[in-house]
Amino acid sequence: MLGLAVVGAVVGLAGRQMHPSGRVVSLPAALLLGAAGALAAFYTGRAAHLFTDGQLLGWGAAIIGAAVLVGVWGVARPRR
């Protein structure tokens, strides 16, 4: 679980840097959203029986979930 959160935070940070609209997500938000997206994608995939513990697909789901959540937050959040 800690490994997933760390990977999610790193992916969230990378997603913040590579967002097409620029840095629209703050640093703490990117880290938290990345970790939350990774954990949500991993545990949702496990609950849906798409993979089990130790399969590489679980890590892929965590990475994609983190990137998607940071990207969606950057697009959906209101501009100031």
Summary of the structure (lengths in Angstrom):
residues: 80
radius of gyration: 12.6
end to end distance: 35.1
largest distance: 42.9
contacts: 255
relative contact order: 0.23
helix: 74%
strand: 0%
